[in-house]
Amino acid sequence: MHAQQLEGLRVRDLNARHRAALTEAFSQGKAVMSAGELYEWFSRAAQVFVDAEQWQFLAPKYEAMVQLLEAEPEAAHPNLARALETLARIQHALGEDSRHMLERALAIAARAEGEDSVQAASLLAAVANQEFSWGRSDAAMRSLQRAQAIVESRRGAGHPGLARVTAELATAMGRAGRYEEAEQLFRETLRVLEDALGPEHPEVALNLARLGAVLHSRAKHADSELLLRRALAIQESTLGPGHPSVARNLAVLATVLDSQCRYSEAEALLRDALARSGEQSGFHHPDFAGGLGDLGSLFTSLGMHADAESLLRRALAITEDVLGPEHPDVAKSLNNLAALLYYQGKYAEAEPLHRRALAIREEVLGPEHPDVAKSVNNLAALLYEQGKYAEAEPLHRRALAIKESALGSEHPEVAKSLNNLAALLTRLGKYAETEPLYRRALAINEKALGAEHPAVAAILDNLALLLHRQGKYAEAVPPCRRALAINEKVLGAEHPSVAVNLNHLAALLCEQGKRAEVEPLARRALSINEKAFGSEHPETAKSLGNLANLLYQQDKRAEAEPLYRRALAIREKVLGAGHPEVAKSLYNLTELLYQQGKYAEAEPLSRRAMAVFEKALGPEHPVVAASLYQLAELLYQQGKHAEAEPLYRQALAIREKVLGPEHPLVAEVLKGLAALCRATGRADAAKKLEQRVAAIRSEKR
C-alpha cells in the first residue's frame, strides 16, 4: 500500500505523506526482499526524491542501502556501484567530500562492466567534477580525459544513459574553462535527451540551464537568456516553483541580465533567488552565500557600496566556514569583496584579498584557467591605482594571454584586458602601442555587447583620454561625449562612472577654450563623487583637482587654491606620499603658486613631484618632462640659471623623442630655453631656438 502511493508521483506534488510512505515501504522491503531486489525497487521509487533534491531525507536511506548491498555475498555487484554513486552525489550536495565513494564505485563498475563501460565514464566524469569542486585540478583533468576517451569511442550511440555521461563531461569541461568544448557536448546531450524524453522533461531543462551558463561564459548573452528562460519554464511546470534548481537558475539568469545592463530586472531575480535559497538550503549554506555574493556584486556595480559590503562580508564568512579557506568559492568571495574595497579606494585592504584569491585559484584551477586570468587582471588593476606600474604591466599581459588562449580573441574578457593594458601604457606614455589596443577592444565590445553598454563607454572614455594626452582635442571630444551619453542612459545620472566622463569632458572643453561649458560639468562631477564615495576618497580628490584646474584657468585662483590643497591632503592620506596622484596634486599646486609669484614656496613642491614622477613613470615619460620644465621655470624666475638649463634640455629631449620635434609642447620648452640663453648673454643660441619656436607654431596654425 505504501509503495502504491509513490506510483506516478511528480516532483511538484511531493509532500510529507510521500516521504512517510517511502520510509515505511523501505522498512518493510528490508524484511521481505533481498538487497538486490530492494535496490531495484528503491532506486526507482526514490528517483522522484532525488529529482526533488531532498538530500537530507535521502542520505540515511542510501547509507542503509549501501550497507545492505555490502553484506551480500557478491558485494562487487554493479548495484553497489550505482548506490555508492548516488550516495556520493547526495553527500556532495550536502557539502561533504565524497570522492572516496566515487572511486570505490568506479573500481566496482570497472570490474563488473569493464573499464570502458558507460557507468565507468559516468563515474569518471563525476569524480572530475568533485575534484574540481575540492581544488584538485590536475586529478580532475586526468579523470576528465579518461571519461572523454570512453564517450568518444561510443559517440553516435544516441542512448540517454550515454547522453547523461556526456552532460557530466560537459560540466567538467566548463569547470576546466574549456567552454567551446562544453557547449558542443551540451548541444549533443540535448539532441539525444529531447528525442528520447521529450522537450519538456526536467532532464532537458537541467541541460538547457547548463548550456545557458556556458553560453554566458562565452558572452553569448541573448542565446543564454533564451535557454535559461526556457529551462525555468519547464522546471517551474514539472518540478514546481519551490525546487532548488529554480532558485539556482534565477541567479544565473540574473547574471546574464546584469551583463546586458538590465540591472533592475537582475536585482529582482537575485532577491527572489536568495529568498528561495535560504528557505530551501538554510541560511548557512554555500548556495545561500553564493546568492549573497551575486547580489552584493550587483550593488557594487550600481555604486550601492554600504549595502554591498554587508552582503559580501557575510558571503565570505559563510563560504570559509562551510567549505574551508582554500576552496574556489572562497576565492570568488574574496574577489568580490576586494572589488568593492577597490571601488571604495581602500587599496591597502583590497590587495591581500586579491593576492589570496589568486593564490587559491592558481593552486586549485591551474595557471591557465580563465578565473586565474580574472584574478591576475584584478590584482594588476589594483596595483595600477596604487601607482605600481612596473608590477602591473606583466600581470596585465599575462591576463590577456590567458584569456585569448582560453576564451578566443573576440571575447569581452579579452577586451577588458586590452583596455586595462592600454590604460596602463597610456599612463606610461607609450602612445603608439596604446591606440590599436583601445580600438580592438572597442570593436570586440561593440560586437559582443552592443553599442550602448558601459564596457563600451569605458573604452571610449579611455580612448578620448589618450587622444587628449596626444593633443588631439577635437578628435577626443566625440568619444568622450558618447561615453557620457551611454553611462547616463544605462547607469543613471548620479553614477560614479558619469562623474569620470564629466571630468574628462570638462578637461577637453577647457583645452578648446570653451570655459563657459566647463565649470558646471566639473562641479556636477564633484557632487556625484562626494555623494557616492564620501569626502576623503581618491575619486573625490580627482574631482577636486579637476575643478581647481578649471578655476585656475579662469583666473579664479583664490577659489582654486583650497581645492588643490584639499585634493593633496586626501591623496597623501589615502594613497601615500609616493603615489603619482600625490605628485599630480603637488604639480598643480606648484603651478598656482608660480603664477602668484611664490617661487620659493613652490620650488620644494615641484622637486618632490618630479622625484615621485621619475620613480613611478620612468625618466623619459612626458609627465616627467612637464615636471622638469616646471622646475626649470621656477629656477629661472629665481635667477638660478645654471640649475635651470640642464632641466630645460632634459625636458626638451624627452618631448622631442616622445611627441616629435614639431609638437607644441616642444615649442614651449624651446621658448623657455631661449629666454634663459638671452638672460645669460647667448643671443645667437637664443635666436636659433626662437626660430624653431616660430616654425613649429606657424606649422600648427
Secondary structure as GFF3:
##gff-version 3
##sequence-region A 1 701
A	DSSP	three_ten_helix	3	6	.	.	.	ID=ss1
A	DSSP	three_ten_helix	11	13	.	.	.	ID=ss2
A	DSSP	alpha_helix	16	32	.	.	.	ID=ss3
A	DSSP	alpha_helix	35	45	.	.	.	ID=ss4
A	DSSP	alpha_helix	47	51	.	.	.	ID=ss5
A	DSSP	alpha_helix	55	70	.	.	.	ID=ss6
A	DSSP	alpha_helix	78	93	.	.	.	ID=ss7
A	DSSP	alpha_helix	99	113	.	.	.	ID=ss8
A	DSSP	alpha_helix	118	133	.	.	.	ID=ss9
A	DSSP	alpha_helix	137	154	.	.	.	ID=ss10
A	DSSP	alpha_helix	160	175	.	.	.	ID=ss11
A	DSSP	alpha_helix	179	197	.	.	.	ID=ss12
A	DSSP	alpha_helix	202	217	.	.	.	ID=ss13
A	DSSP	alpha_helix	221	238	.	.	.	ID=ss14
A	DSSP	alpha_helix	244	259	.	.	.	ID=ss15
A	DSSP	alpha_helix	263	281	.	.	.	ID=ss16
A	DSSP	alpha_helix	286	301	.	.	.	ID=ss17
A	DSSP	alpha_helix	305	323	.	.	.	ID=ss18
A	DSSP	alpha_helix	328	343	.	.	.	ID=ss19
A	DSSP	alpha_helix	347	365	.	.	.	ID=ss20
A	DSSP	alpha_helix	370	385	.	.	.	ID=ss21
A	DSSP	alpha_helix	389	407	.	.	.	ID=ss22
A	DSSP	alpha_helix	412	427	.	.	.	ID=ss23
A	DSSP	alpha_helix	431	449	.	.	.	ID=ss24
A	DSSP	alpha_helix	454	469	.	.	.	ID=ss25
A	DSSP	alpha_helix	473	491	.	.	.	ID=ss26
A	DSSP	alpha_helix	496	511	.	.	.	ID=ss27
A	DSSP	alpha_helix	515	533	.	.	.	ID=ss28
A	DSSP	alpha_helix	538	553	.	.	.	ID=ss29
A	DSSP	alpha_helix	557	575	.	.	.	ID=ss30
A	DSSP	alpha_helix	580	595	.	.	.	ID=ss31
A	DSSP	alpha_helix	599	617	.	.	.	ID=ss32
A	DSSP	alpha_helix	622	637	.	.	.	ID=ss33
A	DSSP	alpha_helix	641	659	.	.	.	ID=ss34
A	DSSP	alpha_helix	664	679	.	.	.	ID=ss35
A	DSSP	alpha_helix	683	700	.	.	.	ID=ss36
###
